[in-house]
Each structure stands twice: as C-alpha cells, then as structure tokens.
Amino acid sequence: MTLVMTVLLALGVHAQSTVKDEVVKALRTGNPKELAKNFIPNIDLTVVGASDVYSKVQAEQILRKFFDEHVPSGFATEHEGVSKMGDSYCIGRLTTNNGDYRVTFFVKRIGAADQVKQLRIEPSKGDL
C-alpha cells in the first residue's frame, strides 16, 4: 500500500513538473499559444494593467500583446513549492527588453491533468 501511494505521489509531482517546465519554456520564449494551452478554461490572469478572470482565448490575446511589447530574453525560477490548498506554485523573474517582471503561477490538478489556474506578471520591485 505504501509503495502504491509513493508511486502515485511521484507521478503527480512529475506531471506538475512537466506543466511547470512547459510554462517556464513558454515564458522564456514569449509564446502565448504554448502558455495558454496549459490554462484552465477560465484563468485568473494579471498582466501589467489587466487583471481579471479570462477565457483561454482572451488570456492568450492579452499575453500576445504583452510579449509583443516586452520581448523575453530569459526566465529564472526563484522559488517553488506547494500551497496549503495542494497547488504547486512557481515564482520567478522574467527578463525582457523593457525590464524585469515578477511572475507567479499556480498549477492545480483538474481531473487527470495539471493546469495553470492563476498567472501574474507584475513589474519587478527588486524583491526576488
């Protein structure tokens, strides 16, 4: 029984890591389409000047505009963990041609898949 639980836990952590890796790669390359494919149907999104719950399509459009104006040159993960609600999260620094941004995203298991339920891209205040 313990072995089964360990394997299931490891698979769950691996799946969240895979989504995290895909999100980080999409942030690094400024690819809103690849980023949005990991979103829940209605995501809590905050991107410099826009903050609300948006559909995947709306979120992708907002992110496309952001990446057109802020071309990424790198992303560094600063901290990651698991919230009290059991969601994994990642906090990092997105470096762009227009400055650095603090990025936070939460990944939640929905059914058999892990998906991003919240994404925030905010100006960095040098706090990372």
Secondary structure, 3 states (H helix, E strand, C coil): CHHHHHHHHHHHHHHHHHHHHHHHHHHHHCCHHHHHCCEEEEEEEEECCEEEEEEHHHHHHHHHHHHHHCCEEEEEEEEEEECCCCCEEEEEEEEECCEEEEEEEEEEEECCEEEEEEEEEEECCCCC
